[in-house]
Amino acid sequence: MRGFHRAVLLRAAAAALALGAAVGAHTEVGQALAKRGAERAERDAVACAEAARWDAAERAGHGRPDLFDPGRMPGCH
């Protein structure tokens, strides 16, 4: 019976270590994804600002806004 308890305790300890490693990895992956998302949002914001600047310059030259601009990034308002 003592060997049985020891085996159960060893398996429980191994499971706890595996769970701890999985939770740590999950946190690292989540942080990496959040960082990539923030970097992409920053790039998109810069691209949208550039598109808005070009749009404003075009409006100043023509005096009228274009209703549809196929070159404008989707998602820029």
N, C-alpha and C positions, 0 to 999 in steps of 0.2 A: 504494500500500500504506500509505503514511503516513496518508492520509485515512481509510482503513478502521480503522486502529488508534485514531485520534483519535475516530472515531464510537463505537467499542466502549468506549473509556474514558469518553466522555461518557454513554453509556447506563448503564454500570456505576455511575458517580457518581450519576446521577439515581435509579437503583434503590436505591442505598445510602441516599440522602436520604429517599426514600419509605418505605423500611423503618424508618429511624430515627424518622420522624414517626409511623408506625403503631404502633411499640412505645411511644412516648411517650404517644400517645392511649389506647392500651390500659391503660397504667398509671394514667392519670388517671381513666378510666372505672371501673377496678377499685376505686380509692380512693373514688370517689363512691358506688359501690354498697355498699361496706363501711360507709361513713358512714351511708347511709340504713338499712342493715340494723341497725346499732347503735342508731340513733334509734328504729326500730320496736320493737326488743327492749326498749328502755327504756320506751316507751309501754305495751307489753304487760305488762311487769313491774308497772308502776304500776296498770294496770287489774286485773291478777290480785290484787295486794295489796289493792286497794279491794274486790274481790269477796270475798276472804277475810275482810276486816274486817266486811263486811255479813253474811256467812255466820256468823261467830262471834257477832255481835250477835243474829242470828235464832235461833241455837241456844240462846243464853242466855235468850231470851224464851220459847221453846217447850219447852226442855229435851230436845229430840230433833233429830237432824240429818235434813234432807230427803234422801231417796234420789236424787231426780231434781229438778234445778233448771233449768228451761228458760231462765232469765235469765242463767245463769252462762256466762261466756265459754268457748268451746271452747279447749282447750289449757291451761287453768288447772288445777292439781292441788291 
